[in-house]
């Protein structure tokens, strides 16, 4: 079964990839990164036919180049700088940086290895490819599409009849059913409701004149673990410092849970509280997290109602509504909803990720507020990182 090209534009990715890449381009071009794919679903197997199609799609991806209209669009985003856009005019995905194979047990293995500014750009494209190949070749796609259409129509009705009253952004690139379906989702949510404030997908933001939304991901903080001059337990500090220096207070929603929110808050000092317009939740109990963040703002005399709480952890619309009702009078509240926008069908979605595991040959890790989300190829390093975090937490809370 041969599929049409899945990725047809290098803009068909999350905005935060460009945001993070711009900082790397300006400050850390010496870093090399190694990423690994993982499917968290149990008993999901990939076939040789699927692998062949995935590799064929990667081949196609690496023929793409940024078009003039795409570069002009990036240049129109107020915090994307012209020298970085000119770099993208020359840049393209390099096939030799990616290797996809099957284990003896039918587990899909993908490794990306190359200069960090280039390797990091593969993640979303590869997840888009893997998802679409899997669902088109494992199921009757028309049946999946019909169920997705029914569920989307029900969501739109609920967004319009007052069942759902919150604003949200569509975050569906990485686990979408297909490229065509995400296009339909974004178009319908943005034209048939007044609740969708934008999308993380830069290509669709350009196509439908929407706000592209995103700041940075866990990999951005993780990469500082691979820089010897930065103490492990202070990587949030250096990441936020570089981010603010690059964007001068613009593009300012901080991610809290790369090496636990408790540690993050030690570096979220008065300056950062004032400089960042809010924070994003991506693991752990969202209610406990929200209470902790509100208390932290109040400890600096800042009214939490002037700051954003952005929730993005495995949200569906019912969970988002409950969170909105709970926090709406105490802070600005918004949501990034991914899978339940772009891959809500009659079958379970894949829970697949591609995570940064090495920087300049050194292991890095995400600790997260949910231990099940931690991922590290070096068990000794993970223990060392946990000890470093625990030592600072203990020392600075005595």
ZALUM-267369 format. One line per field, with one value per residue (C-alpha): chain; residue number from 0; z negated, x negated, y. Coordinates in steps of 0.02 Angstrom, whole numbers, always signed. Example, Ala and Ser with C-alpha at 12.3 -4.5 7.8 and 13.67 -1.06 7.14 Angstrom:
2
ch <- (A,A)
i <- (0,1)
w <- (-390,-357)
u <- (-615,-684)
v <- (-225,-53)
REM end
This chain:
398
ch <- (A,A,A,A,A,A,A,A,A,A,A,A,A,A,A,A,A,A,A,A,A,A,A,A,A,A,A,A,A,A,A,A,A,A,A,A,A,A,A,A,A,A,A,A,A,A,A,A,A,A,A,A,A,A,A,A,A,A,A,A,A,A,A,A,A,A,A,A,A,A,A,A,A,A,A,A,A,A,A,A,A,A,A,A,A,A,A,A,A,A,A,A,A,A,A,A,A,A,A,A,A,A,A,A,A,A,A,A,A,A,A,A,A,A,A,A,A,A,A,A,A,A,A,A,A,A,A,A,A,A,A,A,A,A,A,A,A,A,A,A,A,A,A,A,A,A,A,A,A,A,A,A,A,A,A,A,A,A,A,A,A,A,A,A,A,A,A,A,A,A,A,A,A,A,A,A,A,A,A,A,A,A,A,A,A,A,A,A,A,A,A,A,A,A,A,A,A,A,A,A,A,A,A,A,A,A,A,A,A,A,A,A,A,A,A,A,A,A,A,A,A,A,A,A,A,A,A,A,A,A,A,A,A,A,A,A,A,A,A,A,A,A,A,A,A,A,A,A,A,A,A,A,A,A,A,A,A,A,A,A,A,A,A,A,A,A,A,A,A,A,A,A,A,A,A,A,A,A,A,A,A,A,A,A,A,A,A,A,A,A,A,A,A,A,A,A,A,A,A,A,A,A,A,A,A,A,A,A,A,A,A,A,A,A,A,A,A,A,A,A,A,A,A,A,A,A,A,A,A,A,A,A,A,A,A,A,A,A,A,A,A,A,A,A,A,A,A,A,A,A,A,A,A,A,A,A,A,A,A,A,A,A,A,A,A,A,A,A,A,A,A,A,A,A,A,A,A,A,A,A,A,A,A,A,A,A,A,A,A,A,A,A,A,A,A,A,A,A)
i <- (0,1,2,3,4,5,6,7,8,9,10,11,12,13,14,15,16,17,18,19,20,21,22,23,24,25,26,27,28,29,30,31,32,33,34,35,36,37,38,39,40,41,42,43,44,45,46,47,48,49,50,51,52,53,54,55,56,57,58,59,60,61,62,63,64,65,66,67,68,69,70,71,72,73,74,75,76,77,78,79,80,81,82,83,84,85,86,87,88,89,90,91,92,93,94,95,96,97,98,99,100,101,102,103,104,105,106,107,108,109,110,111,112,113,114,115,116,117,118,119,120,121,122,123,124,125,126,127,128,129,130,131,132,133,134,135,136,137,138,139,140,141,142,143,144,145,146,147,148,149,150,151,152,153,154,155,156,157,158,159,160,161,162,163,164,165,166,167,168,169,170,171,172,173,174,175,176,177,178,179,180,181,182,183,184,185,186,187,188,189,190,191,192,193,194,195,196,197,198,199,200,201,202,203,204,205,206,207,208,209,210,211,212,213,214,215,216,217,218,219,220,221,222,223,224,225,226,227,228,229,230,231,232,233,234,235,236,237,238,239,240,241,242,243,244,245,246,247,248,249,250,251,252,253,254,255,256,257,258,259,260,261,262,263,264,265,266,267,268,269,270,271,272,273,274,275,276,277,278,279,280,281,282,283,284,285,286,287,288,289,290,291,292,293,294,295,296,297,298,299,300,301,302,303,304,305,306,307,308,309,310,311,312,313,314,315,316,317,318,319,320,321,322,323,324,325,326,327,328,329,330,331,332,333,334,335,336,337,338,339,340,341,342,343,344,345,346,347,348,349,350,351,352,353,354,355,356,357,358,359,360,361,362,363,364,365,366,367,368,369,370,371,372,373,374,375,376,377,378,379,380,381,382,383,384,385,386,387,388,389,390,391,392,393,394,395,396,397)
w <- (+0,+61,-19,+48,-30,-212,-243,-100,-185,-309,-397,-439,-616,-787,-809,-958,-845,-761,-926,-1005,-847,-835,-1009,-963,-800,-893,-1048,-1039,-863,-936,-1013,-937,-986,-983,-990,-1013,-965,-1089,-1073,-1246,-1191,-1241,-1108,-959,-821,-660,-503,-374,-251,-374,-399,-212,-195,-341,-262,-95,-178,-265,-95,-29,-181,-147,+29,-39,-48,-119,+13,+27,-37,-187,-229,-210,-330,-460,-441,-478,-651,-762,-863,-719,-663,-486,-502,-562,-416,-297,-377,-344,-162,-153,-276,-232,-320,-293,-270,-348,-517,-531,-546,-559,-586,-668,-818,-815,-913,-787,-887,-783,-820,-759,-802,-749,-768,-709,-746,-869,-764,-625,-720,-823,-669,-626,-780,-732,-549,-597,-722,-588,-468,-592,-648,-474,-409,-559,-551,-362,-355,-513,-496,-370,-356,-296,-454,-563,-467,-486,-675,-685,-586,-703,-859,-789,-746,-924,-996,-887,-941,-1124,-1096,-1024,-1143,-1302,-1359,-1335,-1376,-1374,-1242,-1175,-1044,-930,-969,-859,-744,-830,-848,-709,-611,-447,-368,-279,-438,-541,-404,-420,-610,-612,-476,-560,-738,-683,-570,-655,-834,-922,-1050,-949,-968,-856,-814,-846,-663,-573,-399,-447,-540,-378,-272,-379,-443,-624,-767,-776,-958,-1055,-1157,-1204,-1246,-1371,-1251,-1265,-1452,-1432,-1310,-1447,-1541,-1404,-1427,-1555,-1622,-1684,-1848,-1819,-1951,-1877,-1695,-1708,-1759,-1607,-1488,-1544,-1540,-1359,-1312,-1385,-1308,-1136,-1145,-1264,-1358,-1203,-1172,-1360,-1426,-1528,-1539,-1720,-1730,-1637,-1801,-1916,-1948,-2126,-2058,-1920,-2048,-2131,-1971,-1934,-2036,-2041,-1878,-1786,-1867,-1794,-1627,-1580,-1546,-1613,-1631,-1548,-1634,-1552,-1690,-1865,-1947,-1860,-2009,-2130,-2000,-1976,-2163,-2179,-2038,-2106,-2279,-2200,-2110,-2270,-2365,-2252,-2270,-2092,-2054,-1974,-1874,-1769,-1725,-1611,-1664,-1505,-1522,-1390,-1469,-1383,-1385,-1319,-1315,-1473,-1575,-1507,-1555,-1734,-1747,-1673,-1796,-1941,-1896,-1786,-1922,-1992,-1837,-1649,-1590,-1420,-1346,-1213,-1155,-1038,-1016,-1059,-918,-783,-819,-914,-825,-863,-903,-1032,-973,-978,-1122,-1033,-1073,-1012,-1154,-1164,-1253,-1221,-1194,-1136,-1184,-1363,-1427,-1465,-1541,-1577,-1757,-1743,-1881,-1826,-1848,-1709,-1585,-1628,-1488,-1496,-1411,-1550,-1717,-1812,-1742,-1787,-1967,-1968,-1900,-2031,-2169,-2102,-2100,-2274,-2345,-2285,-2341,-2515,-2530,-2475,-2576,-2743)
u <- (+0,-81,-22,-24,-153,-108,-214,-204,-273,-414,-293,-184,-254,-230,-278,-389,-509,-553,-554,-678,-780,-804,-881,-996,-1043,-1093,-1173,-1210,-1256,-1393,-1267,-1230,-1075,-1016,-829,-738,-562,-449,-273,-193,-45,-57,-43,-59,-163,-227,-248,-385,-263,-233,-420,-449,-314,-384,-557,-483,-394,-555,-641,-508,-519,-704,-668,-567,-630,-552,-457,-466,-288,-327,-484,-389,-257,-388,-463,-293,-288,-345,-476,-552,-709,-766,-938,-857,-735,-881,-963,-804,-814,-974,-923,-839,-812,-960,-914,-1073,-1021,-873,-870,-707,-702,-603,-654,-632,-470,-398,-433,-469,-639,-686,-845,-884,-1066,-1143,-1174,-1039,-975,-939,-898,-762,-662,-626,-521,-349,-366,-413,-271,-150,-217,-213,-36,+37,-52,+6,+189,+206,+123,+197,+381,+513,+474,+649,+724,+603,+639,+827,+812,+693,+817,+959,+858,+796,+973,+1028,+885,+930,+1111,+1056,+939,+1083,+1225,+1135,+1082,+900,+860,+670,+547,+416,+283,+274,+112,+141,-10,-105,+37,+156,+255,+194,+137,+304,+403,+305,+339,+526,+518,+429,+539,+701,+651,+592,+739,+886,+847,+774,+678,+524,+394,+262,+159,-16,-26,-118,-63,+121,+102,+36,+170,+317,+247,+243,+126,-18,-38,-183,-337,-458,-460,-550,-694,-742,-776,-849,-982,-1062,-1100,-1225,-1321,-1458,-1466,-1286,-1247,-1108,-990,-1000,-959,-788,-878,-993,-855,-741,-886,-927,-743,-714,-875,-818,-638,-654,-496,-395,-340,-340,-250,-368,-357,-372,-396,-555,-644,-493,-388,-454,-629,-567,-487,-655,-713,-546,-600,-529,-613,-545,-373,-365,-447,-343,-158,-119,-163,-114,-62,-108,-114,-54,+110,+169,+268,+122,+9,+126,+140,-48,-73,+58,-22,-192,-127,-45,-209,-283,-131,-75,+110,+130,+276,+149,+55,+92,+114,+100,+150,+92,+77,+185,+337,+508,+646,+734,+572,+534,+706,+686,+516,+585,+730,+610,+479,+570,+596,+420,+308,+312,+345,+318,+288,+190,+289,+204,+258,+440,+447,+347,+365,+526,+600,+680,+509,+378,+246,+62,-36,-201,-344,-517,-628,-799,-915,-1093,-1174,-1355,-1365,-1306,-1141,-998,-828,-655,-600,-424,-293,-229,-363,-283,-328,-513,-623,-810,-926,-1056,-990,-1144,-1126,-941,-985,-1119,-998,-868,-999,-1052,-872,-837,-996,-951,-771,-827,-966,-862,-706,-794)
v <- (+0,+160,+322,+499,+614,+646,+800,+924,+1079,+1109,+1229,+1078,+1071,+1151,+1333,+1296,+1203,+1367,+1461,+1341,+1324,+1512,+1515,+1370,+1456,+1614,+1538,+1351,+1295,+1185,+1063,+893,+796,+616,+579,+414,+361,+270,+201,+194,+89,-93,-228,-109,-188,-116,-222,-222,-144,-1,+22,+29,+162,+262,+261,+311,+457,+511,+506,+624,+738,+763,+828,+975,+1152,+1310,+1407,+1596,+1621,+1510,+1607,+1770,+1705,+1658,+1830,+1906,+1827,+1969,+1873,+1771,+1862,+1892,+1811,+1650,+1652,+1675,+1524,+1423,+1475,+1370,+1232,+1068,+899,+782,+599,+531,+600,+479,+290,+192,+3,-138,-241,-430,-404,-283,-126,+27,+103,+276,+370,+548,+598,+760,+944,+994,+1139,+1014,+854,+936,+984,+801,+761,+825,+774,+596,+581,+643,+512,+367,+407,+419,+266,+163,+212,+203,+31,-45,+4,+48,+233,+282,+205,+303,+462,+442,+421,+570,+679,+631,+670,+836,+890,+846,+951,+1099,+1088,+1084,+1232,+1332,+1284,+1334,+1161,+1213,+1394,+1399,+1460,+1340,+1313,+1161,+1064,+911,+893,+754,+628,+672,+545,+619,+781,+802,+774,+900,+1026,+994,+1004,+1171,+1245,+1194,+1239,+1411,+1452,+1365,+1417,+1569,+1465,+1412,+1550,+1472,+1319,+1257,+1202,+1341,+1286,+1285,+1450,+1525,+1441,+1498,+1663,+1603,+1642,+1515,+1466,+1391,+1434,+1294,+1109,+997,+969,+1152,+1138,+963,+1023,+1128,+967,+926,+1089,+1059,+1236,+1230,+1139,+1011,+1078,+1254,+1216,+1301,+1460,+1459,+1407,+1549,+1672,+1630,+1631,+1803,+1868,+1804,+1864,+2013,+1968,+1922,+1742,+1714,+1560,+1451,+1261,+1205,+1018,+967,+930,+949,+1103,+1121,+1147,+1261,+1377,+1403,+1487,+1571,+1721,+1897,+1944,+1792,+1807,+1983,+1943,+1790,+1808,+1636,+1453,+1288,+1126,+961,+828,+789,+835,+995,+1058,+1039,+1120,+1268,+1297,+1291,+1417,+1537,+1529,+1565,+1720,+1781,+1758,+1894,+2007,+1973,+1956,+1782,+1851,+1945,+1784,+1637,+1456,+1354,+1171,+1046,+873,+740,+852,+813,+943,+885,+892,+1064,+1129,+1068,+1151,+1311,+1316,+1287,+1419,+1546,+1676,+1659,+1670,+1684,+1507,+1428,+1256,+1167,+1016,+894,+713,+746,+872,+785,+598,+565,+414,+246,+169,+217,+341,+302,+374,+402,+520,+564,+624,+702,+580,+640,+810,+812,+628,+659,+587,+704,+668,+731,+701,+772,+785,+614,+478,+375,+512,+507,+441,+413,+288,+298,+236,+296,+470,+476,+432,+567,+697,+650,+668,+837,+898,+828,+906,+1080,+1064,+1011,+1141,+1289,+1246,+1222)
REM end
